[in-house]
Amino acid sequence: PNGSAIMSVKSRLIAPTLTFLSDHNKDKIHQAALEILAQIGMKIFHPQALEMLAAAGCSVENDHIVKIPSQRVIQALESTPKNIAVYDRQANHCMDVGGRRAYFGTGSDLIFSHDAINNERHTCVLEDVCRAARVADALPNIDFIMSFAHPSDYPPQLGYLVSFQAMAAHSSKPIVSTARGRDDLAQMWQICCVLRGSAKRLREKPLMIHYSDPISPLKHPFYSLDKLLYCAETSVPLVYSAAPIAGTTAPMTIAGHVAQGLAECLCGLVIHQLKSKGAPFVMGMGPAVLDMATGECSYNAPEFLLSLQAIIEMSHYYDLPSWGYAGTTDAQIPDEQAVFEAGLETFIAAMAGSNLNHDVGYMDFGRTGSLELMVILDEVIDQVRRLSRGIPVDDDMLALDVIREAGFEGDFLTHPHTLKHLRPTQWRPGLISRMGYEEWQSAGGTSLRERSQKKVQDILRDHRPVPIPAEQAREIQKIVDQFAN
């Protein structure tokens, strides 16, 4: 077609994407994972799971080793939902987990919290869970929450449940939970039933997603599978994410690392779908990379980012919802290194089309959380989402008539077309400075970190999450008290 014919047709908006794997390489990784499952096998330490696998035609050998035929994996992939609709505490639809839609949230179970005012870290207590939930609730680009901290001021058997109660009380956003086992997970489910009104309504409009994981290499402990089976029974959306460490519990090479982690995840998927065909499942992998010079597992090594990208591309290969990472840094404080690493990882997650991206605000190899880093990253996510919208091209966007009207002597500053498209086109920062030097200096000459510290203080002083109705709060407290006793 000639140029004028092309210009007369509206182009389709192409969302920007990032890819590292060819279709051929994705096929090879898929086949490698199937071979691991069918020929090497997995160790399964749950009697019910072993029985189900054996009944489904899997080979069960001595010492809990199960070999899963490829066809059984394919059947599980086919029966798993491609999208999971998730709702907040007020039953508002807020996430569609699937496709290339990217959502962002905090992480869980940190040992330390970084004090933005004193520039010191302290051992986490329940108040850190409450504070993180309140800050996340106030930030528009944080879509879901996790506990952020593990409360050292409560017994280990109670810590996960009181953290869940605190999250529900201090934020309306969907919760991705962790649990010690089936018992406290069941109490979290009961709390969600109270908040939603009934188990039926909770199935229809899930508020909670649960996270569980196997142990690399190739082992699935009882407690992990017990939680997996409970989620399948109750239709609680489940993340089952392997965390193999390259060079220690998985091959050093990226392809081998990903193939093993994928096989471990798919094993969980098979068991999950055998228990309840069509139950919601989120695939993933925590592609830990051991720094052989320091002995630390890096969240931000290039190899981590490449492995993460690969597992996300495999989720698109299967058209399954995915678990991802964003907003993490290996830095010890929220400094320049932290913002660079966390921002780069966030950009990659969005461009890769990773669905549930957790750990926003993580520092120090997943030991310490920072609320000031979280508020900085809320703005980074907002800017990345602006990039993710891509470039619309149609007659109005090309603005040929506007250019013709302005001609050689006119301007666009006062043209109605500029006003019409100003806000939809131009992203505006809140924390990031775009002032000239003199204006910045007269406004206080503050750094990004200082501005983020003030924002944290303002949120904690002024933000009030939507409260849980008093009757529901009493019912939830009874659930927690009964479990504690």
The 8 nearest C-alpha neighbors of each residue, nearest first, counted from 0:
[[1, 4, 5, 2, 3, 6, 7, 8],
 [2, 0, 4, 3, 5, 6, 7, 8],
 [1, 3, 5, 4, 6, 0, 7, 8],
 [4, 2, 6, 5, 1, 7, 0, 8],
 [5, 3, 7, 2, 1, 6, 0, 8],
 [4, 6, 2, 3, 7, 8, 1, 0],
 [7, 5, 3, 4, 8, 2, 9, 394],
 [6, 8, 4, 5, 3, 9, 394, 393],
 [9, 7, 6, 5, 10, 4, 393, 394],
 [10, 8, 393, 11, 7, 392, 394, 6],
 [11, 9, 392, 8, 393, 12, 391, 6],
 [10, 12, 13, 9, 392, 391, 393, 8],
 [13, 11, 391, 14, 10, 390, 392, 389],
 [14, 12, 11, 15, 389, 390, 391, 388],
 [13, 15, 389, 388, 387, 12, 16, 390],
 [16, 14, 389, 387, 13, 350, 17, 388],
 [17, 15, 350, 351, 14, 18, 352, 387],
 [16, 18, 351, 350, 19, 15, 347, 352],
 [19, 17, 20, 16, 351, 312, 308, 21],
 [18, 20, 21, 309, 17, 308, 305, 312],
 [21, 19, 24, 18, 25, 22, 309, 312],
 [20, 22, 24, 23, 25, 19, 18, 26],
 [21, 23, 25, 24, 26, 20, 316, 27],
 [22, 24, 26, 21, 25, 27, 20, 28],
 [25, 23, 27, 21, 26, 22, 20, 28],
 [26, 24, 22, 28, 27, 23, 29, 20],
 [25, 27, 29, 23, 24, 28, 30, 22],
 [28, 26, 24, 30, 25, 29, 31, 23],
 [29, 27, 31, 25, 30, 26, 258, 32],
 [30, 28, 26, 32, 27, 31, 25, 33],
 [29, 31, 33, 27, 32, 28, 34, 26],
 [30, 32, 28, 34, 33, 29, 258, 27],
 [33, 31, 262, 35, 258, 29, 34, 30],
 [34, 32, 30, 36, 31, 35, 69, 37],
 [33, 35, 31, 37, 36, 32, 38, 30],
 [34, 36, 39, 32, 33, 38, 37, 40],
 [35, 37, 40, 33, 67, 34, 66, 38],
 [38, 36, 67, 66, 68, 34, 35, 40],
 [37, 39, 34, 35, 40, 36, 66, 67],
 [40, 38, 35, 36, 37, 66, 41, 34],
 [39, 41, 66, 36, 65, 38, 37, 35],
 [42, 40, 217, 65, 64, 218, 43, 66],
 [41, 43, 64, 218, 63, 219, 217, 65],
 [42, 44, 219, 63, 45, 41, 218, 64],
 [45, 43, 221, 220, 219, 63, 42, 46],
 [44, 46, 221, 48, 47, 43, 49, 224],
 [47, 45, 49, 48, 50, 44, 43, 221],
 [48, 46, 50, 49, 45, 51, 52, 225],
 [47, 49, 51, 45, 50, 46, 52, 270],
 [50, 48, 46, 52, 47, 51, 53, 45],
 [49, 51, 47, 53, 48, 52, 54, 46],
 [50, 52, 54, 48, 53, 49, 55, 47],
 [53, 51, 55, 49, 57, 54, 50, 48],
 [52, 54, 57, 50, 55, 56, 51, 49],
 [55, 53, 51, 52, 56, 50, 57, 49],
 [56, 54, 52, 53, 57, 51, 71, 273],
 [57, 55, 53, 54, 58, 52, 68, 67],
 [56, 58, 53, 67, 52, 66, 55, 59],
 [57, 59, 66, 65, 53, 60, 56, 67],
 [60, 58, 65, 64, 53, 57, 66, 63],
 [61, 59, 64, 63, 65, 58, 62, 66],
 [62, 60, 63, 64, 59, 65, 42, 58],
 [61, 63, 64, 60, 42, 43, 59, 44],
 [64, 62, 42, 43, 61, 60, 65, 44],
 [63, 65, 42, 60, 41, 62, 59, 40],
 [66, 64, 59, 40, 41, 58, 60, 42],
 [65, 67, 40, 37, 58, 36, 57, 38],
 [66, 68, 37, 57, 36, 65, 69, 58],
 [69, 67, 37, 70, 71, 57, 66, 72],
 [70, 68, 72, 71, 33, 73, 67, 37],
 [69, 71, 73, 72, 68, 74, 67, 75],
 [70, 72, 74, 69, 73, 68, 75, 67],
 [73, 71, 75, 69, 70, 74, 269, 76],
 [72, 74, 70, 76, 75, 71, 77, 69],
 [73, 75, 77, 71, 72, 76, 70, 78],
 [76, 74, 72, 78, 269, 77, 73, 272],
 [75, 77, 73, 74, 79, 78, 72, 317],
 [76, 78, 74, 75, 79, 73, 80, 72],
 [77, 79, 277, 75, 76, 276, 74, 80],
 [78, 80, 277, 76, 77, 75, 81, 279],
 [81, 79, 82, 279, 277, 78, 83, 278],
 [82, 80, 319, 97, 318, 320, 79, 83],
 [81, 83, 97, 96, 80, 95, 320, 84],
 [84, 82, 96, 95, 85, 279, 97, 80],
 [83, 85, 95, 94, 96, 82, 86, 92],
 [86, 84, 94, 205, 92, 93, 206, 83],
 [87, 85, 92, 90, 91, 206, 93, 204],
 [86, 88, 173, 172, 90, 91, 89, 206],
 [87, 89, 171, 90, 172, 206, 86, 194],
 [88, 90, 87, 91, 171, 86, 195, 194],
 [91, 89, 87, 86, 88, 92, 204, 195],
 [92, 90, 86, 87, 89, 93, 88, 85],
 [91, 93, 86, 85, 94, 90, 87, 84],
 [92, 94, 86, 91, 85, 87, 95, 142],
 [95, 93, 85, 84, 96, 92, 86, 102],
 [96, 94, 84, 83, 97, 82, 85, 93],
 [97, 95, 83, 82, 320, 354, 94, 84],
 [96, 98, 320, 82, 81, 95, 354, 100],
 [97, 99, 100, 318, 320, 96, 315, 82],
 [98, 100, 352, 353, 101, 97, 354, 351],
 [99, 101, 354, 98, 352, 97, 102, 96],
 [102, 100, 354, 353, 349, 352, 99, 355],
 [103, 101, 355, 354, 356, 142, 100, 104],
 [104, 102, 356, 141, 142, 357, 355, 143],
 [105, 103, 143, 357, 141, 144, 142, 359],
 [104, 106, 358, 359, 357, 144, 145, 147],
 [358, 107, 105, 147, 145, 357, 359, 146],
 [108, 106, 147, 146, 145, 148, 109, 105],
 [107, 109, 149, 148, 147, 146, 110, 106],
 [110, 108, 148, 366, 149, 111, 367, 147],
 [109, 111, 366, 123, 122, 149, 367, 148],
 [112, 110, 367, 122, 123, 121, 109, 366],
 [111, 113, 368, 367, 120, 121, 123, 369],
 [112, 114, 120, 369, 119, 368, 115, 367],
 [115, 113, 119, 118, 116, 120, 117, 112],
 [114, 116, 118, 117, 452, 113, 371, 370],
 [117, 115, 114, 118, 452, 119, 113, 456],
 [116, 118, 119, 114, 115, 120, 113, 121],
 [119, 117, 115, 114, 116, 113, 120, 332],
 [120, 118, 114, 117, 113, 121, 115, 116],
 [119, 121, 113, 112, 114, 111, 118, 122],
 [120, 122, 111, 112, 123, 113, 119, 114],
 [121, 123, 111, 110, 112, 124, 120, 151],
 [122, 124, 111, 150, 110, 112, 148, 151],
 [123, 125, 150, 151, 126, 152, 127, 122],
 [126, 124, 150, 128, 127, 129, 162, 152],
 [125, 127, 129, 128, 124, 130, 123, 150],
 [128, 126, 130, 125, 129, 124, 131, 123],
 [129, 127, 125, 131, 126, 148, 146, 130],
 [128, 130, 126, 132, 127, 131, 165, 169],
 [131, 129, 127, 133, 132, 128, 126, 134],
 [130, 132, 134, 128, 133, 129, 135, 127],
 [131, 133, 135, 129, 130, 134, 169, 170],
 [134, 132, 136, 130, 169, 131, 135, 170],
 [133, 135, 131, 137, 136, 132, 458, 130],
 [136, 134, 132, 138, 137, 133, 141, 131],
 [135, 137, 133, 170, 134, 138, 132, 172],
 [136, 138, 134, 135, 139, 133, 462, 458],
 [137, 139, 135, 140, 136, 141, 377, 134],
 [140, 138, 141, 137, 377, 142, 136, 135],
 [141, 139, 377, 138, 142, 381, 380, 103],
 [142, 140, 104, 103, 139, 138, 143, 135],
 [141, 143, 103, 104, 140, 102, 172, 144],
 [144, 142, 104, 173, 172, 174, 141, 103],
 [145, 143, 174, 105, 104, 175, 173, 172],
 [144, 146, 107, 106, 175, 105, 147, 174],
 [145, 147, 107, 148, 128, 162, 108, 106],
 [148, 146, 107, 106, 145, 108, 109, 128],
 [149, 147, 109, 108, 146, 128, 107, 123],
 [148, 150, 108, 109, 110, 123, 151, 124],
 [151, 149, 124, 125, 152, 123, 158, 153],
 [150, 152, 124, 153, 123, 149, 122, 154],
 [151, 153, 150, 124, 125, 154, 123, 158],
 [154, 152, 158, 151, 150, 155, 157, 125],
 [153, 155, 157, 156, 158, 152, 151, 150],
 [156, 154, 158, 157, 153, 159, 151, 179],
 [155, 157, 154, 158, 179, 159, 183, 153],
 [158, 156, 154, 155, 160, 159, 161, 153],
 [159, 157, 155, 153, 161, 160, 150, 156],
 [158, 160, 162, 178, 161, 157, 163, 177],
 [159, 161, 163, 162, 158, 157, 183, 164],
 [162, 160, 164, 163, 158, 159, 165, 157],
 [161, 163, 165, 159, 160, 164, 158, 146],
 [164, 162, 160, 166, 161, 165, 167, 159],
 [163, 165, 161, 167, 162, 166, 168, 160],
 [166, 164, 162, 168, 163, 167, 129, 161],
 [167, 165, 163, 169, 168, 164, 132, 170],
 [166, 168, 164, 165, 170, 169, 163, 171],
 [167, 169, 165, 166, 170, 467, 164, 466],
 [170, 168, 166, 133, 132, 167, 464, 129],
 [171, 169, 136, 172, 132, 464, 167, 133],
 [170, 172, 88, 87, 465, 167, 173, 136],
 [171, 173, 87, 143, 170, 88, 174, 144],
 [174, 172, 87, 143, 206, 207, 86, 144],
 [175, 173, 207, 144, 143, 145, 176, 208],
 [174, 176, 208, 145, 209, 207, 144, 210],
 [177, 175, 209, 174, 210, 145, 208, 178],
 [176, 178, 210, 209, 159, 175, 211, 179],
 [179, 177, 180, 159, 184, 183, 176, 160],
 [178, 180, 183, 159, 156, 177, 181, 184],
 [181, 179, 178, 182, 222, 183, 226, 184],
 [180, 182, 184, 226, 183, 185, 225, 229],
 [183, 181, 185, 184, 180, 186, 179, 178],
 [182, 184, 186, 185, 181, 180, 160, 178],
 [185, 183, 181, 187, 186, 182, 178, 180],
 [186, 184, 188, 182, 183, 187, 181, 189],
 [185, 187, 189, 183, 188, 184, 190, 478],
 [188, 186, 190, 184, 189, 185, 191, 183],
 [187, 189, 185, 191, 186, 190, 192, 184],
 [190, 188, 186, 192, 187, 191, 185, 193],
 [189, 191, 187, 193, 192, 188, 475, 186],
 [192, 190, 194, 188, 193, 189, 195, 187],
 [191, 193, 197, 189, 195, 198, 190, 194],
 [194, 192, 190, 196, 191, 195, 471, 189],
 [195, 193, 191, 192, 196, 190, 471, 88],
 [194, 196, 192, 193, 201, 197, 191, 200],
 [195, 197, 193, 192, 194, 200, 198, 201],
 [198, 196, 192, 200, 199, 195, 201, 193],
 [197, 199, 201, 192, 200, 202, 196, 195],
 [200, 198, 202, 197, 201, 203, 192, 196],
 [199, 201, 203, 197, 202, 198, 204, 195],
 [200, 202, 198, 205, 204, 203, 199, 195],
 [203, 201, 199, 200, 204, 205, 234, 198],
 [204, 202, 200, 201, 205, 199, 198, 84],
 [203, 205, 201, 202, 86, 200, 85, 206],
 [206, 204, 201, 85, 202, 207, 86, 203],
 [205, 207, 173, 86, 87, 85, 88, 204],
 [208, 206, 174, 205, 175, 173, 209, 235],
 [207, 209, 175, 236, 237, 235, 176, 174],
 [208, 210, 176, 237, 175, 238, 177, 236],
 [209, 211, 238, 177, 237, 176, 239, 175],
 [210, 212, 239, 223, 238, 209, 240, 227],
 [213, 211, 240, 239, 241, 223, 214, 210],
 [212, 214, 219, 241, 218, 223, 215, 220],
 [215, 213, 218, 219, 216, 217, 212, 241],
 [216, 214, 217, 243, 248, 218, 213, 242],
 [215, 217, 248, 218, 214, 249, 243, 259],
 [216, 218, 41, 215, 263, 42, 214, 219],
 [219, 217, 42, 214, 215, 216, 41, 213],
 [218, 220, 213, 43, 214, 42, 44, 223],
 [221, 219, 44, 223, 222, 218, 224, 213],
 [220, 222, 45, 44, 224, 223, 225, 219],
 [221, 223, 225, 224, 180, 220, 226, 181],
 [224, 222, 226, 225, 220, 221, 211, 212],
 [223, 225, 227, 221, 226, 222, 228, 220],
 [224, 226, 222, 228, 227, 223, 221, 181],
 [227, 225, 229, 181, 224, 228, 223, 180],
 [228, 226, 224, 230, 225, 229, 223, 231],
 [227, 229, 231, 225, 230, 226, 224, 232],
 [230, 228, 226, 232, 231, 227, 225, 233],
 [231, 229, 235, 233, 227, 232, 228, 234],
 [230, 232, 228, 234, 229, 275, 233, 278],
 [233, 231, 229, 230, 234, 228, 275, 274],
 [232, 234, 230, 235, 231, 229, 202, 198],
 [235, 233, 231, 278, 230, 232, 236, 202],
 [234, 236, 230, 233, 208, 237, 231, 207],
 [237, 235, 279, 208, 280, 234, 209, 230],
 [238, 236, 280, 209, 208, 281, 210, 235],
 [237, 239, 281, 210, 209, 240, 280, 282],
 [240, 238, 211, 212, 282, 264, 210, 237],
 [239, 241, 283, 284, 212, 264, 238, 282],
 [240, 242, 284, 212, 213, 260, 264, 285],
 [241, 243, 285, 284, 286, 287, 244, 240],
 [244, 242, 215, 249, 248, 286, 260, 241],
 [245, 243, 287, 248, 288, 249, 247, 246],
 [246, 244, 251, 249, 288, 250, 247, 256],
 [245, 247, 251, 250, 249, 244, 248, 289],
 [248, 246, 244, 249, 245, 250, 289, 251],
 [247, 249, 244, 216, 243, 215, 245, 246],
 [250, 248, 245, 243, 256, 244, 247, 246],
 [251, 249, 256, 246, 245, 255, 252, 248],
 [252, 250, 246, 245, 253, 249, 256, 255],
 [253, 251, 255, 250, 254, 256, 245, 246],
 [252, 254, 256, 255, 306, 257, 251, 302],
 [253, 255, 257, 256, 252, 258, 28, 306],
 [256, 254, 258, 252, 250, 257, 253, 259],
 [255, 257, 253, 250, 254, 249, 259, 258],
 [256, 258, 260, 254, 255, 259, 261, 253],
 [257, 259, 255, 32, 261, 28, 260, 256],
 [260, 258, 262, 261, 257, 256, 255, 263],
 [261, 259, 257, 263, 262, 241, 258, 284],
 [260, 262, 264, 258, 259, 263, 257, 265],
 [261, 263, 32, 265, 259, 264, 260, 266],
 [264, 262, 260, 266, 261, 265, 217, 241],
 [263, 265, 261, 267, 266, 262, 241, 240],
 [266, 264, 268, 262, 267, 263, 261, 269],
 [265, 267, 263, 269, 268, 264, 262, 270],
 [268, 266, 270, 264, 265, 269, 271, 239],
 [267, 269, 265, 271, 266, 270, 272, 264],
 [270, 268, 266, 272, 75, 271, 267, 72],
 [271, 269, 273, 267, 268, 272, 274, 48],
 [270, 272, 268, 274, 269, 273, 231, 267],
 [273, 271, 276, 275, 274, 269, 270, 75],
 [274, 272, 270, 271, 275, 276, 269, 51],
 [273, 275, 272, 271, 270, 231, 276, 228],
 [276, 274, 272, 231, 273, 278, 277, 271],
 [275, 277, 272, 278, 273, 78, 274, 79],
 [276, 278, 79, 78, 80, 275, 279, 272],
 [277, 279, 234, 275, 276, 231, 280, 79],
 [280, 278, 236, 80, 277, 79, 237, 234],
 [279, 281, 237, 236, 238, 278, 282, 79],
 [282, 280, 238, 320, 321, 237, 322, 239],
 [283, 281, 321, 239, 322, 238, 240, 320],
 [284, 282, 240, 322, 321, 239, 281, 264],
 [283, 285, 240, 241, 242, 286, 260, 310],
 [284, 286, 242, 287, 241, 240, 243, 283],
 [287, 285, 303, 284, 242, 306, 243, 307],
 [286, 288, 244, 285, 296, 243, 303, 245],
 [287, 289, 245, 296, 244, 297, 303, 290],
 [290, 288, 296, 295, 291, 294, 245, 244],
 [289, 291, 294, 292, 295, 293, 296, 288],
 [290, 292, 294, 293, 289, 295, 246, 288],
 [291, 293, 290, 294, 295, 289, 296, 297],
 [294, 292, 295, 290, 291, 289, 296, 297],
 [293, 295, 290, 291, 292, 289, 296, 297],
 [296, 294, 293, 290, 289, 297, 364, 291],
 [297, 295, 289, 288, 287, 290, 364, 298],
 [296, 298, 299, 288, 300, 364, 295, 289],
 [299, 297, 364, 300, 329, 303, 328, 296],
 [298, 300, 297, 303, 328, 301, 340, 329],
 [299, 301, 303, 302, 297, 298, 304, 288],
 [300, 302, 304, 303, 305, 299, 306, 298],
 [301, 303, 305, 300, 304, 306, 288, 253],
 [304, 302, 300, 306, 301, 305, 286, 288],
 [303, 305, 307, 301, 302, 306, 308, 300],
 [304, 306, 302, 308, 307, 303, 301, 309],
 [307, 305, 309, 303, 308, 304, 253, 286],
 [308, 306, 304, 310, 309, 305, 303, 286],
 [307, 309, 305, 311, 306, 310, 304, 312],
 [310, 308, 306, 312, 307, 311, 305, 313],
 [309, 311, 313, 307, 312, 308, 306, 314],
 [312, 310, 314, 308, 313, 309, 353, 307],
 [311, 313, 309, 315, 314, 310, 316, 308],
 [312, 314, 316, 310, 311, 315, 309, 317],
 [313, 315, 311, 317, 319, 316, 312, 318],
 [316, 314, 318, 312, 317, 313, 319, 311],
 [315, 317, 313, 314, 318, 312, 25, 319],
 [316, 318, 314, 315, 319, 313, 76, 77],
 [319, 317, 315, 316, 314, 81, 98, 320],
 [318, 320, 81, 314, 317, 321, 97, 315],
 [319, 321, 97, 281, 96, 81, 282, 82],
 [322, 320, 282, 354, 281, 283, 314, 353],
 [323, 321, 283, 355, 282, 354, 356, 281],
 [322, 324, 356, 355, 353, 357, 321, 354],
 [323, 325, 356, 357, 358, 348, 326, 322],
 [326, 324, 345, 344, 356, 359, 327, 357],
 [325, 327, 341, 359, 345, 360, 342, 344],
 [328, 326, 341, 361, 325, 359, 360, 362],
 [329, 327, 362, 337, 341, 330, 340, 361],
 [328, 330, 363, 364, 362, 298, 297, 299],
 [331, 329, 363, 328, 337, 332, 362, 336],
 [330, 332, 363, 362, 329, 333, 367, 337],
 [331, 333, 334, 330, 362, 337, 113, 363],
 [334, 332, 337, 372, 338, 331, 335, 330],
 [333, 335, 337, 336, 332, 338, 330, 448],
 [336, 334, 338, 337, 339, 333, 340, 330],
 [337, 335, 339, 334, 338, 340, 330, 328],
 [336, 338, 328, 334, 333, 335, 340, 330],
 [337, 339, 341, 335, 336, 340, 342, 334],
 [338, 340, 342, 336, 337, 341, 343, 335],
 [341, 339, 343, 337, 328, 342, 338, 336],
 [340, 342, 326, 327, 338, 328, 344, 343],
 [343, 341, 345, 339, 340, 344, 338, 326],
 [344, 342, 346, 340, 345, 341, 339, 347],
 [343, 345, 347, 341, 325, 346, 342, 348],
 [346, 344, 325, 342, 348, 343, 347, 326],
 [345, 347, 343, 349, 344, 348, 383, 350],
 [346, 348, 344, 350, 345, 349, 351, 343],
 [349, 347, 345, 351, 353, 346, 350, 344],
 [350, 348, 352, 346, 351, 347, 101, 353],
 [349, 351, 16, 347, 17, 352, 348, 346],
 [350, 352, 17, 348, 349, 353, 347, 16],
 [353, 351, 99, 349, 350, 101, 100, 354],
 [352, 354, 348, 101, 351, 323, 311, 321],
 [353, 355, 101, 321, 100, 102, 96, 322],
 [356, 354, 322, 102, 323, 103, 357, 321],
 [357, 355, 323, 324, 103, 325, 102, 354],
 [356, 358, 104, 324, 105, 106, 359, 325],
 [106, 359, 357, 105, 361, 360, 327, 325],
 [360, 358, 326, 105, 325, 361, 357, 327],
 [359, 361, 373, 372, 369, 368, 326, 327],
 [362, 360, 327, 368, 358, 365, 359, 367],
 [363, 361, 328, 367, 329, 365, 330, 364],
 [362, 364, 329, 331, 330, 366, 365, 367],
 [365, 363, 329, 366, 362, 297, 298, 296],
 [364, 366, 363, 362, 361, 367, 109, 298],
 [367, 365, 109, 363, 110, 364, 111, 362],
 [368, 366, 111, 362, 112, 363, 109, 365],
 [367, 369, 361, 112, 360, 362, 113, 111],
 [370, 368, 113, 372, 360, 371, 112, 373],
 [369, 371, 373, 372, 374, 360, 368, 131],
 [370, 372, 451, 374, 373, 369, 452, 455],
 [373, 371, 375, 360, 369, 370, 374, 333],
 [374, 372, 360, 370, 376, 371, 375, 359],
 [373, 375, 377, 371, 376, 372, 451, 370],
 [376, 374, 372, 377, 373, 378, 451, 371],
 [377, 375, 379, 373, 378, 374, 380, 372],
 [376, 378, 374, 380, 140, 375, 379, 373],
 [377, 379, 381, 376, 380, 375, 382, 374],
 [378, 380, 376, 382, 381, 377, 383, 342],
 [381, 379, 383, 377, 378, 382, 376, 384],
 [380, 382, 378, 384, 379, 383, 140, 377],
 [381, 383, 385, 379, 384, 380, 378, 386],
 [384, 382, 380, 386, 385, 381, 346, 379],
 [385, 383, 387, 381, 386, 382, 380, 388],
 [384, 386, 382, 383, 387, 388, 381, 426],
 [387, 385, 383, 384, 388, 389, 382, 15],
 [386, 388, 384, 389, 385, 15, 383, 14],
 [389, 387, 386, 385, 14, 384, 390, 15],
 [388, 390, 14, 387, 15, 386, 13, 391],
 [389, 391, 392, 12, 388, 13, 14, 386],
 [392, 390, 12, 389, 393, 396, 11, 10],
 [391, 393, 396, 10, 390, 397, 9, 12],
 [394, 392, 9, 396, 395, 397, 10, 391],
 [393, 395, 397, 396, 398, 392, 9, 399],
 [396, 394, 398, 397, 393, 399, 392, 400],
 [395, 397, 393, 398, 394, 392, 391, 399],
 [396, 398, 394, 395, 399, 393, 392, 400],
 [399, 397, 401, 395, 396, 400, 402, 394],
 [400, 398, 402, 401, 397, 403, 394, 395],
 [399, 401, 403, 402, 398, 404, 395, 397],
 [402, 400, 404, 398, 403, 399, 405, 416],
 [401, 403, 399, 405, 400, 404, 406, 398],
 [404, 402, 400, 406, 401, 405, 399, 398],
 [405, 403, 401, 406, 402, 400, 409, 399],
 [404, 406, 409, 402, 403, 410, 401, 407],
 [407, 405, 403, 404, 408, 409, 402, 410],
 [406, 408, 409, 405, 410, 403, 402, 404],
 [407, 409, 406, 405, 410, 404, 411, 403],
 [408, 410, 405, 406, 407, 411, 404, 402],
 [411, 409, 412, 405, 408, 413, 414, 406],
 [410, 412, 414, 413, 417, 405, 409, 416],
 [411, 413, 414, 410, 417, 418, 415, 416],
 [414, 412, 411, 415, 410, 417, 418, 416],
 [413, 415, 411, 416, 417, 412, 418, 410],
 [416, 414, 418, 417, 419, 413, 411, 412],
 [415, 417, 419, 414, 418, 420, 401, 411],
 [418, 416, 420, 415, 419, 414, 421, 411],
 [417, 419, 415, 421, 416, 420, 414, 413],
 [420, 418, 416, 417, 421, 415, 422, 423],
 [419, 421, 417, 423, 418, 424, 422, 416],
 [422, 420, 418, 424, 417, 425, 423, 419],
 [421, 423, 424, 425, 420, 426, 419, 418],
 [424, 422, 420, 421, 425, 426, 419, 385],
 [425, 423, 421, 422, 420, 426, 385, 419],
 [424, 426, 422, 421, 423, 427, 420, 385],
 [427, 425, 424, 428, 385, 382, 422, 423],
 [426, 428, 425, 429, 382, 422, 431, 433],
 [429, 427, 431, 430, 426, 378, 432, 433],
 [428, 430, 431, 427, 378, 432, 375, 433],
 [431, 429, 428, 432, 450, 447, 451, 375],
 [430, 432, 428, 429, 447, 433, 378, 375],
 [433, 431, 434, 430, 428, 429, 447, 439],
 [434, 432, 431, 435, 428, 439, 436, 430],
 [435, 433, 439, 432, 438, 436, 437, 440],
 [434, 436, 438, 437, 439, 433, 440, 432],
 [435, 437, 439, 438, 440, 434, 444, 441],
 [438, 436, 440, 439, 435, 441, 434, 442],
 [439, 437, 441, 435, 440, 436, 434, 442],
 [440, 438, 436, 442, 444, 437, 434, 441],
 [439, 441, 444, 437, 443, 442, 438, 436],
 [440, 442, 438, 443, 439, 437, 444, 436],
 [443, 441, 439, 440, 444, 438, 445, 437],
 [444, 442, 440, 441, 445, 439, 438, 446],
 [443, 445, 440, 439, 442, 441, 446, 436],
 [446, 444, 443, 449, 450, 447, 439, 442],
 [447, 445, 449, 448, 450, 444, 451, 432],
 [448, 446, 450, 449, 451, 431, 430, 445],
 [447, 449, 451, 446, 450, 452, 371, 333],
 [450, 448, 452, 446, 451, 447, 445, 453],
 [451, 449, 447, 453, 448, 452, 446, 454],
 [450, 452, 454, 448, 371, 453, 449, 447],
 [453, 451, 449, 455, 450, 454, 371, 115],
 [452, 454, 456, 450, 451, 455, 457, 449],
 [453, 455, 457, 451, 456, 452, 458, 450],
 [456, 454, 452, 458, 453, 457, 371, 459],
 [455, 457, 453, 459, 454, 458, 460, 452],
 [458, 456, 454, 460, 455, 459, 461, 453],
 [459, 457, 462, 455, 461, 460, 456, 454],
 [458, 460, 456, 457, 461, 462, 455, 134],
 [459, 461, 457, 458, 456, 462, 455, 463],
 [460, 462, 458, 459, 457, 463, 456, 137],
 [463, 461, 458, 459, 460, 464, 137, 133],
 [462, 464, 461, 465, 133, 466, 169, 459],
 [465, 463, 170, 169, 466, 462, 133, 136],
 [464, 466, 463, 171, 467, 170, 169, 168],
 [467, 465, 464, 468, 168, 169, 463, 469],
 [466, 468, 472, 168, 469, 471, 465, 194],
 [469, 467, 471, 470, 472, 466, 473, 194],
 [468, 470, 472, 471, 473, 467, 466, 474],
 [471, 469, 473, 472, 468, 474, 467, 475],
 [470, 472, 474, 473, 468, 469, 475, 193],
 [471, 473, 469, 475, 470, 474, 467, 476],
 [474, 472, 476, 470, 471, 475, 469, 477],
 [475, 473, 471, 477, 476, 472, 470, 478],
 [474, 476, 472, 478, 477, 473, 190, 471],
 [475, 477, 473, 479, 478, 474, 480, 472],
 [478, 476, 480, 474, 475, 479, 481, 473],
 [479, 477, 475, 481, 476, 480, 482, 474],
 [478, 480, 476, 482, 477, 481, 483, 475],
 [481, 479, 477, 483, 482, 478, 476, 484],
 [482, 480, 484, 478, 483, 479, 477, 476],
 [483, 481, 479, 484, 480, 478, 186, 183],
 [484, 482, 480, 481, 479, 157, 156, 478],
 [483, 481, 482, 480, 479, 157, 478, 477]]
